[in-house]
């Protein structure tokens, strides 16, 4: 029996099912060796030689890897098909003492019988170029993080961190926040005219044909236009009728999937990543066990294999007909710096439709699978076509315009019905019949005052999109980068938007002052290109790191000698220190905010910040009650007026008196109803919760 090492336990069952009893599948649970948690772990003087150690929490895993390999007839390393996966395979091979020429590495882009069988037949030695690209990234990130983080702690606040990609991504958020803060709205006006023709109404919009700025800027300008056109005819000076088409978008890459999942499904970056990982590794299908549904989900390529394309064509013809196939097979162009190591994200088989799985898998899996499935299928279908109309009007020398589209052939939209390209005109079932030189009466003029809006804050999706467009990071790093920024309190969420905090701004300003290269977006993108060059065998990884470190070390020396600091002031609170009587302050530590005495080190008192949940009214003194817990964790309710009022209760007191005996009553809250009970007699009342309210509470 051969042993096959994979990364995550999530796909163990799926892979084992296809390999059969001749193989034993064992997960490594991710990386097993890494740079040490303490210390730099990189010998700078010795050509940046990394010091790899078995990770403390992987001692048992490594022991099992060695034990299983000894018992096996052979070893195959089937970790994920990317740089990280190649590096994990390399570390395992080092632990097992395998030869560098050993054909032990197998890869598959999807967990299916055919892909795994093909992978087994194409075993190869470990690709050292891929490993070196990952080593270069790891060493660079360790050098930056290890050297910069203590500097930030010294100059701004304790427990701060910096990272090569993390810091420049944070700069995007800070720059956008300052654009918003400095934005000054400008007034402008719009004018919509309603034209009549044989009982039908057509709305047209005014635009200024002369000058660079075509906005109507003031009320005076608007009044002048309204006065001029209100009693005049509107003459169609140009009528353009054409047949236009819209094209389907390419199948998903990691970033476009994350963007659509947020915009269309409301899923966060973390939710999307976890759900997509499950779809790739395998989800429990009712009645079918664990089944992998999509191809590898960390990719920046829009390429589709010829086999997948041929199967899509057959499926489309069978379900929709020949007319839904494009004249030529669709090939989408990758962006210039795409690695193209994998296909785009697609369903493993089109025969497993989302509808067939709707009641058999979890709701998040179904929603994301349907999004991936529909996007891929639409990408291989014919264009949607429209009768399009564009008309320009003249009235008293002012220009007006209207456009519209009516569908001729639905094409790919029969599948991806919710897909609308940004900026496309609204689709109507019927276009107005307008001819050149035809004149119209105007029945209504609607002037509206508006103001230019500040640029929108980034969402997780738009931030990832910008990172991809600017070449910052790679598909495997997007989620982690954004998560670190949020966990460090450098940014916070306001609804779906990400807002840079004051701490985030201080960190960015400090890093820009001393490390302009690291905070330069172009410099960071160029470094990503160099990592790609290492992967393709064009550069030696130690040379790439050395070139970077030469300039970085000079900047570091200057920063360490400079006395400039930008300490975050402590936030005052109303809490009193019980040891010395001073008003406590709010500090931020490794695990978030806490209360501390300002007289440190004379008084070292600290206290966690406990959010007070108010519930009901104290029947004794009328002050609010708050939710409390005993040392054993049991919930009870106490008066906020303590110690003046010592009221306590295991139940929430009701503001009502018992209608039967006049005694106090208590409330109990359940998922679908509220129960009000008398504390003395047998009176009780059950109030059903409306469906919407019940849904909101269950989501909380």
N, C-alpha and C positions, 0 to 999 in steps of 0.2 A: 504493500500500500504506500502511495506517495502522499506527502503532506503538502497542502497548499495554504500559504499564508496570505490573508487579505487584511485590509485595514479595519473597517468597522464591523461590529457584531450584527448590525442591522441587515447585512446582506449574506450572512453566514448560511442561513437556511436556503435562500434563493440559489446561491452558488452550489451548495452541496447537492441540491435537487438535480441540477443539470450534470454535475460531475459523476455522480453515482458512487457506488460502494468501493471503487478502486482508489478513491481519494478521500482524505480527511481534511476538512477546511478548518483552519484556526485563525482567529482575528488577532492582530497585533495591538488593537485598540489605539491606533494612531502611531505617533513617533515613540520609539523605545529608547533612543539615545538622543542627547542634545547637549548644548553647551551647559556648563554647571549653573545652577540657580544663583549661587553666590560667586562673586569674582567675575572678572572679564571673560575668562575662558578662551582668549585669543592671544597667541604669542606674536605680538606685533613685530618684534625683532627677528623672529624666525619665519619671515615671509607670511605672516598672518595665519600661522598654523592653528587650526581650531582644536580645542581640547574637548573631546566627546566623552560623556559619561552616561551610564545607564541611569535613566530618570528614577528618582526615589520611589515613585508610585508604580513603576513598571518592573520592579525586581521580580515579583512572582510571574509576571507575564513572560519576561525573558527566560526565567527558569523553565517555564512550560515550553517555550519555543525550542530551547536546547534539548529538552527531554523528548519532545515529539519528533524533532529532526533526527535524533539518534535512533529512534525506533523505526523510522520510515525507510523505504527503498529509494526515495529520492525527494528532493525539495523543489517546489515551484513557488515563486514570489509573484503574487497576483494583486499587489497593492494598486491604488488608483492610477489611471493613465495620465499622470501629469508630473511636474517636477517634484512636488512633495511626495507623491507616491513612489517615484523612482528613488528618491533619497531614503525613504523608509525601507525600501527593498535593499538598498545598498548597506544601510546600517544593520539590517538583519543578516545579510551575507557576511558582514564583518564579524558579527557575534558568532556566527556558525563556522567561520573560517573557510568560506567557499572561495574557489578560484575566481579571479576576475574574468576568465574566459568561459566560465561555467554557463551553459545555456539554461539558466534557471528562471529567467524573467518572462512572464506572459502578461499580456494586456488584452482587455476587451472593453469596447466603448459602451456596451450594453450588457445586461445580465439576461441573456437568452441562450438557448441550447446551441444555436448556430454560431453565435459570437464566441462563446466559451470554447466550443469545439475548434473553431478557427484559431483562437489564441493558443490552445494546446499544441496545435500543429506548427506554430510559428515561434516557439520558445527561442530566446536570444540571450546573450550576455547583458548585464546591466549597462545602460547607456551612461557612461561617465560624464558626458557633456551635460546631460540633464541634471545629474547629481551636482556637478560643479556650479551650474547656474543657481541651484537651490543653496549650495554652500555659500556662494557669494552674497546672496540676499540675506542669509542668516547672519553672516559675519558683519556685513554692512549695518544691518539693523541692530546688532548687539553693540557695535562700536558707537553708533549714534545714541542709542538709548542709554547705554551705560555711562557715556561721557556727558550727555546733556542733562539727564534727569537730576543728578546732584546739583548741577549749576542752577537749574530752575528752583530747586528746593531752597538753595541758599539765597537767591535773589528775589524770589516771589513768595513762596509758601511751601511748607513741608508736604511730602507725599505727592509730588507732581511727577509726571513722566513726559518724555518727548520721544518721538519716533520719526524715522525718515519719511515715510509716506503719511503717517498720522498727522504730523505737524503741518505739512503743506496742504493737506485736506482741510484741516482746521482753518487755515488761512482763507480758504474759499468762503467758509461760513462767516468769518470775521469781516472780510472785505465786503461781502454782501450786506451784513448788518450795518456797516458804516455807510454804504450807499443809501440804505433806507433812512438812516438817521440824518444824512446830509441832503436828502431829496427835498426839493421845493416844488410842490404841485403847481402846474400852470393851467390857467383857465382855457377852455376851448368850447366851441358850440357845434352841435350837429343839427341838420335840418332835414326832416323827412317830409316829402310831399306825397299826398294820396291822389292818384290820377284815376279818372273814371272812363270806362269804355263799355258801352252796352250792358250796364248793370254790374260789370266786374270792376274791382278796385285793384290798383297796382301801386305799391309803395316804391318811391325812388329817393335816392340820397344825394344831397348836394355835395359837390367838391369844388375846390378852387383850382382852376387849370393853370393859372400863372404863378410863378415864383416857386422857390424850393419848399417852403412850408405851406402845405395845402390845407392847414386847419383854419377854421373860422375862429379868430382869437377872442373877440370881445362881443358884448351885447350890442354895442353900437354898430359893429360890422353886420351882426345878425339882423338887427332891425332894418338896416339898409337893404339887405337881400330880400327880406320878407316884404318890405314895402314895394320893392321893384317887381316881384313875381306874383303877388297875391291876386292880381286881376288879369294876369297874362296867360296865354296858351303855353303849353309845353310841347315842343316839336321834337320828334325823334330824328336826330341828325345822323345817327349811325346805328345800324342794326346788324349785328353779327350772329349768324346762326351756324352752328357747327356740331359735329359729333365728337365728343371727347370720351376719354376713358380714364379709369383709375386702376392702379396696379396694386396687387396684394403686397404686403410687407414681407420681408425675409422671415424665415423661421427664427425662433428665439435664440439669442445668446444669453449668457448669464445676466448681463445688465438689462437687456430689453425685457427679459422675463420678470426681473425684479421691479422694473418700472410699471409694466402692465399689471402685475399682481397688486401693486399698491393702488394704481389709478382705477382699475376695473373691479378689483375684489376687496380692496381695503386692507390687504395683508401687509404687515410690517416687513422690513428687510429680514429680521430674524425669523419670523413666521414663514416667509417664503423660502428661505434657505433650508430650514428644517423640513418643511413639507416637500420641497423638491428632492432633498436627500432621501426621504422616505420613498418617493416615487421611483427614484433610481435604484435604491437598494432592495426594495420590495415592500409592499403593503399587504396586510392580511385581507384577502378577498373572501367574503363569506362563501363557504362551500368549495373554495379552491386553494386554501393555504396561502402562503406568502408568494406574491407575484411581483416582479419588477415591471414597471410600466413605461419608463422613459429612458432615453440614452443619457450618457454622462452629462451632468448639469453644471460643470465648471468649464465653460468654453467661451471664446470670443470669435468663433468662426460661424459663418452662415452657410458653410458648405454642406451639401447633402450627398450621400453615397449614391452611385448609379443604381444599386439594388433597391434602395429605399425609394428613389425617384420612380423607378419602373413599377414598383408595387403601388405607389400612390396613384399613378396613371391608371392602372387596371381598376383600382378601387373607385376612382372618380367616374370612369366610364360606366362601370357596372351600376353605381348608385345614382349618378346624375345625368349621364349621357355624354356622347362624343363632343358636343358643343361646349362643354365645360373644361375641355383640355386646351391649353394654349397651342398656337401654331408650332412653336418651338419649345422644347423643355426649358424651364426657368433655371437660370444660374445667377446667383446673387454674388455681388462683389464684396469681399472682405475689406475692412479698413486697412490701411497700409501697414499698421504695426500689429495686426492680428497674428497670433501664433499658429492658428490653423492646425493644431495638433489633433483636434477632434471635429466631428460633425457638429452642426447646430443641434439644439435640444429638440427632440422629436419623440413621438410615441414609438415604442418598439414594434408594434403591429397595429395597423389601422382596423383590423378585425375586432380588436377589443375596444369597442366604442365607449365614450363616456356614459351614454345612456344605459349600456349593459352593466355598468358598475355603480350606477347612482345610488342604489340602496344596499350595496355590498361593501363599500369602503367608507371611511370617515369623510365628513362633509368638506373639510379643507383639502383633503387629497382629491376628492371629486372635482372641486371647483378649479384647482390649479391644473389638474390633468386635462380637464375640458379646455382650458385656456391654451395649453400647449398643443393639444390635439387639433383644435380648430385652427390655430395659427399655422401649424405645419400644413394641414390639408389645404387651407386657403392659399398658401404660398405656392402650391403646385397647380393652381387652377387658372382659368382664363380671366382676362380683364372684365371689369364691369363697364358698360358703355352707356352714354347719356346723350340726349339731345340737349345742347347747351345754347343759351341765349345771353347776349350781352348788348344792352341798348344804352346809348347816350342821348340825352335830351338837352335842349336849349330853351331857356326862358329868360327873357329880358337880358340876354348876354351871360347868364349864369349857367353853369353846367350841372347836370344831374345824371345819375347812372343807376341802372338796375341789372342784376344778373340772376340767372336761375338755371336749374337742370331738371330734366325729367328722364327717368330710367328707360332704357331700351332693352338691355340685357343685364341680369343681376350678376352673372359671373361668380367670382369668388365670394361675393357678399351673401350668397345663398348659405354659405357655411359660417362665415365670420360676420354675422349680421350686425354686431355691435361695433364693428371696426369703422371708424371715421377718421380720415386723415385731418390733422390740425389745419384749419384755414380753408377747408373745402366748403363750397356753398351748400346751402340747404337744398335737399332734393325734393321736388314737388312732383305730383303725379301728372300735372298739366301745366304747360307754359303758356303765357299770354300770346295772342297773335298780334304782333306789332310790326308795322312796315315803316320804311324810311319816309320821312317828310310828313308822316301822320301827326296830327295835332290832338292834344288832349286838354280837357278842362281839369282844374285842380279843385278838389272838394275840401281839402284840409292841409294845413301846414303845421308841422309840429317841431318847433325849435326846442332844443334841450341843452342846458348848461352842464358841462362836464369838466372834470379836472384830470390831468395826467396822473397816473398812479406810480408809486414807487415800485422798483423791481420786487418780485415776490421772493420771500425766503425760500431756501431750498427745502424740499422734502427729502426723505431718504432716497426716493426714486430719482429725483432730479439731481441730487448730489452724486449718486452713482453714475448717472448719465454724463455729468460734467467730468467726473474722474476718468471715465472711459474716453470721452472726446479729447481730453487733454493728455491722455497717456499716463495718468497717475495710477499706479497699482495694476493689478491683473485680476481676472475673475475670481480667483481663489482668495483674494485679500480684501475685496470690497466690504463684505459684511463685518469682518473682524476690525477693519480700520474705523468704520463708523461706530461700532459698538464700543471701542476703546475711548473714542472722543466723548461719547455720552457718559460712559461709566466714570470718567475723570472729572465730570461736571464742567467740561469745557463748553458744552452746549446743552440745551434743554429743549424739550418738545413743547410747542404751543399748538395743540391740535395735531395736525399732520406735519406742521412746519418745524424746522430745526433753527433754533435761535442761539447764536453765540453768547455766552455769559461774559460778565466782566472779567472773570478769571481767564476765560479763553482768550479774550482780547489782550490781557497782560502778557500771557504766554507768547502769543503771536508777535506782539511788539518787541518783546525781549529777544526772541529768536531772530527776527528780521534785523534788529540792531547789530547782533554779533555774528549771525550765520546766514548772510544773504543768499548763499548758494543753496543751502538746504531748504530755504523757504522760497526758492525760485521754482515755479511750476515747470518751466522749460528744462531746467537742470534736472529735476526729478524725472521728467519724462525721458530725457536723454539717458539717464541711468537705467531705466527700464529697457531701453533699446540695447544698451550694452549687456544687460543680463540675457537678453534674447540672443545676442551675438555669441555669448558663452555657450548657450544651449546648442547653437548651430555649428559650434566648433571654430568660430572665427576669432575668439579672444581667450586668453588665459585668465582664469578668475582672480588669481592673486594680483595680476597686473591692474585689473579693473579696480580692485579694492585699494591697491597702493596709490593709484592716481587720485582717487577720491580722498584718501586719508592725508595725503600731503597738504592739500589746501585746508582740510578740516582741522588738522592739528594746529596750524597757524592761527586760525580763527579762534580755536579753543583756548590757546595760550593768552590771546588778547582779552578774551571774555573773562578768564579766571583772574587776571590782574586788574581788571576794571572794577572800580568801586560802585558802579551804578547798580541800584537796587530798586525794586518796585513792589514793596511788600503789600500784601492784601490786608487792609485794616480789619480788625475784629468787628463782627456785627453785634451791636448791643441787644440785650434781652431784658425782659421784665422779671426774670427769675432771680431770686435772692440766694446767695451762697449760704447754706446752713451752718458753715464752719466759721466764716468771718463776717458775714453780713453784707458783703459787697454785691453789687449788681453783676450777675454773671454775663459772659459774652459767648457768642456762637462762633465756634471754630470748625474748620473742615479737616478731617483726618483721613486715613486710609480707607475707612469704611463709611465715610459720609460725615454729616454735621453732628456736633455734640456741644454740650454746655461746659464751659470751663471758667474757673475763677480768674479774674484779671490780675490777681496779686501773685501769680506764679513767679518764682518758685517758693515764695513765703507760704502761700496756700496752694496746695496741689489738688484741690477738689475738682472733680469732673462729674458729669452726669449725662446720661443719654437723653436725647430729645424725644419725648413721648407725645405723639399726636393725641389730643383729647377729643374723644367722640362724645358729643352731647346728645342725650336721649331723654325726652320728657321733662317734667317739672317736679321739683321736690314738694310733696304734699305737706311737709312740715313748715318750710319757710318760703316756698315759692321760687327759689333760685333753680337754675338748670341742674339736671342730674348728669353725671358723666359715667361712661363705661369704664370699669376697673377689673383687675384680675387678682385673685389670691395667689400666694406663692405656689400653690399646686396648679395654677393655671385656670381655675374655675372663675366664670364670669359673674360679676355682681355690679350693682349700681349704687353710687354714692353722691352726696350733695357736693356741689362745687363750693358751697359756703363753709366746708370743713376748715378748721375745727369748731367754728361757732355753731355750726349745725352738724350733728353727727348721724343724720339719717342714712340708713343703708338698707338695701333690699336685693333679694335674689331675682326679683322680677321688676319690670318697668311699671311704675304706677300710672294708672289712667287718670286724666284730668276730670273724668266723669265720676259721679257718685252712682251707686247701684240704684236703678229705678224701682227695684222691688223692696229693698230694705234700707237704702240710704248709706250703706257702708262704702269703704274704699274699694276700688277695683284695680285689677292689674291687666297688662297687655302682654300677649305672646304673638310673635310674628313668624309666620311660616311662608313657604315659597308661594303658595296660591291663595292664602287667606290670612286675615288678622283675627285673633281670638281675644275677646274682652271678657274677663271673669270677675265675679264678686269674691271678695276675700272671706265673706261670712256665709252667705246663703248659696243656693244652687243656681243663681242666675248666670247665664253666659250668652254672648252674642258672637256669631261668626260672620265676618265681612269678607266676601270674595274679592280678590284683587283682579282688576281689569287685566285683560291679556297683555296689553302693551306694557303696563306697569310691572307685571310679573316677568316679562321678558327682560326689561331693563334691570330688574333686581338680580335675575339669574346671571346676567352678563357681568354684573359687578363682582 
